[in-house]
């Protein structure tokens, strides 16, 4: 199963594609989609949508996992992040790909073992779980962590009768 993980952001959206198989995970690709801060919000959202569409066509994932938004102190920033996240949910769904969302603390707990892990710990565990992988930045590592989290939770759900519908 090929999974795309997304760490949405208006400035930078991390993405990572992994392949899962019996007892293994492997790195396929990763990167960061950067938007032009000089452009309007709608133009930046279109840019994210277009680039995600290309990624989905290129890597043909069977499932998508998106990190949920946490509320930060600046309401305007949170709203803009939510709009970028909406694009990250919409594009795979429009392509007919099932999308699952994960809280940041669950991603960290699944990948590192603690829900309050530092970014450096997440990056180190991503490199350890995906041998040979050198993520192209913190946002890409976070996206790969979301994909890894989904792979682990998906595997557990598959073992439970009626667990994955």
C-alpha positions as CSV (number, residue, x, y, z in Angstrom):
1,X,0.0,0.0,0.0
2,X,1.3,3.4,-0.9
3,X,0.5,6.2,1.6
4,X,1.0,10.0,1.2
5,X,1.4,11.9,4.5
6,X,0.7,15.6,4.5
7,X,1.7,18.3,7.0
8,X,-0.3,21.3,5.8
9,X,0.7,24.9,6.1
10,X,0.1,28.0,4.1
11,X,3.8,28.9,3.8
12,X,5.1,25.3,3.6
13,X,3.2,22.1,3.2
14,X,5.3,19.0,3.9
15,X,4.6,15.8,2.0
16,X,6.0,12.3,2.2
17,X,5.2,9.1,0.4
18,X,5.9,5.6,1.8
19,X,5.2,2.1,0.8
20,X,4.0,-0.5,3.3
21,X,4.2,-4.2,3.1
22,X,4.2,-7.2,5.4
23,X,6.4,-6.0,8.3
24,X,8.1,-3.3,6.4
25,X,8.0,0.4,5.5
26,X,10.0,2.0,2.8
27,X,10.6,5.6,1.7
28,X,9.4,6.6,-1.8
29,X,9.7,10.4,-1.9
30,X,9.3,13.5,0.2
31,X,9.4,17.3,-0.1
32,X,8.0,20.6,0.8
33,X,5.6,22.7,-1.2
34,X,6.4,26.4,-0.7
35,X,3.9,29.2,-1.6
36,X,4.8,32.7,-2.6
37,X,4.1,35.0,0.4
38,X,3.7,37.9,-2.0
39,X,0.6,36.3,-3.6
40,X,-2.9,36.6,-2.3
41,X,-4.4,33.9,-0.1
42,X,-6.6,32.4,-2.8
43,X,-3.6,32.3,-5.2
44,X,-1.6,30.5,-2.6
45,X,-4.4,28.0,-1.9
46,X,-4.6,27.3,-5.7
47,X,-0.8,26.8,-5.8
48,X,-1.1,24.2,-3.0
49,X,-4.0,22.4,-4.7
50,X,-2.2,22.3,-8.1
51,X,1.0,21.0,-6.6
52,X,-0.8,18.3,-4.5
53,X,-2.7,17.2,-7.6
54,X,0.6,16.7,-9.4
55,X,2.0,14.7,-6.5
56,X,-1.0,12.5,-6.3
57,X,-0.9,11.8,-10.1
58,X,2.9,11.2,-9.9
59,X,3.0,8.8,-6.9
60,X,-0.6,7.3,-7.0
61,X,-1.1,6.7,-3.3
62,X,-3.8,4.4,-2.2
63,X,-4.5,6.3,1.0
64,X,-3.7,9.8,2.5
65,X,-3.0,10.9,6.0
66,X,-3.2,14.5,7.1
67,X,-2.0,16.1,10.3
68,X,-4.8,17.9,12.2
69,X,-4.4,21.5,13.1
70,X,-3.7,22.6,16.6
71,X,-5.0,26.0,17.7
72,X,-2.3,28.5,18.2
73,X,-2.5,31.9,19.9
74,X,-3.0,33.9,16.7
75,X,-6.5,33.3,15.4
76,X,-5.8,34.7,11.9
77,X,-2.9,32.3,11.5
78,X,-5.0,29.4,12.7
79,X,-7.7,30.3,10.2
80,X,-5.2,30.5,7.3
81,X,-3.6,27.2,8.4
82,X,-7.1,25.7,8.5
83,X,-7.7,26.8,4.9
84,X,-4.5,25.2,3.7
85,X,-5.4,22.1,5.6
86,X,-8.8,22.1,3.8
87,X,-6.9,21.9,0.5
88,X,-4.8,19.0,1.9
89,X,-8.0,17.1,2.7
90,X,-9.9,18.1,-0.5
91,X,-7.3,17.2,-3.2
92,X,-6.8,13.5,-2.2
93,X,-10.6,13.1,-1.5
94,X,-11.4,14.5,-5.0
95,X,-9.0,11.9,-6.4
96,X,-11.0,9.1,-4.7
97,X,-8.3,8.5,-2.1
98,X,-9.4,7.7,1.5
99,X,-8.2,10.4,3.9
100,X,-7.5,9.9,7.6
101,X,-6.6,12.7,10.0
102,X,-4.2,12.4,13.0
103,X,-3.6,14.7,15.9
104,X,0.1,15.9,16.2
105,X,0.5,14.3,19.6
106,X,-0.8,10.9,18.3
107,X,1.7,11.1,15.4
108,X,4.6,11.8,17.8
109,X,3.5,9.1,20.2
110,X,3.2,6.5,17.4
111,X,6.6,7.4,15.8
112,X,8.7,8.4,18.8
113,X,6.9,6.9,21.8
114,X,5.9,10.2,23.5
115,X,3.3,12.7,22.4
116,X,5.5,15.7,23.3
117,X,8.5,14.7,21.3
118,X,10.7,17.5,19.8
119,X,11.0,17.9,16.1
120,X,14.5,16.6,16.2
121,X,13.3,13.4,17.8
122,X,10.7,12.9,15.1
123,X,13.2,13.5,12.4
124,X,15.6,11.0,13.9
125,X,12.9,8.3,14.2
126,X,11.8,8.9,10.7
127,X,15.3,8.3,9.5
128,X,15.5,5.2,11.6
129,X,12.2,3.8,10.5
130,X,12.8,4.5,6.8
131,X,16.5,3.5,6.3
132,X,18.3,5.6,3.7
133,X,15.7,8.4,4.0
134,X,17.1,11.9,4.4
135,X,14.0,14.1,4.6
136,X,14.2,17.4,2.7
137,X,13.3,19.4,5.8
138,X,11.4,19.4,9.0
139,X,8.0,19.7,7.3
140,X,8.8,16.7,5.0
141,X,9.9,14.7,8.1
142,X,6.6,15.6,9.8
143,X,4.7,14.5,6.7
144,X,6.6,11.2,6.6
145,X,5.8,10.7,10.3
146,X,2.1,11.2,9.6
147,X,2.3,8.6,6.9
148,X,4.2,6.2,9.2
149,X,1.5,6.8,11.9
150,X,-1.2,5.9,9.4
151,X,0.6,2.8,8.3
152,X,0.9,1.6,11.9
153,X,-2.8,2.4,12.8
154,X,-3.9,0.9,9.5
155,X,-2.1,-2.3,10.2
156,X,-3.7,-2.5,13.7
157,X,-7.2,-1.8,12.3
158,X,-6.7,-4.5,9.6
159,X,-6.2,-7.1,12.4
160,X,-9.5,-6.2,14.0
161,X,-12.6,-7.7,12.4
162,X,-14.5,-4.9,10.7
163,X,-11.8,-2.5,11.8
164,X,-11.1,-0.7,8.5
165,X,-14.2,0.3,6.6
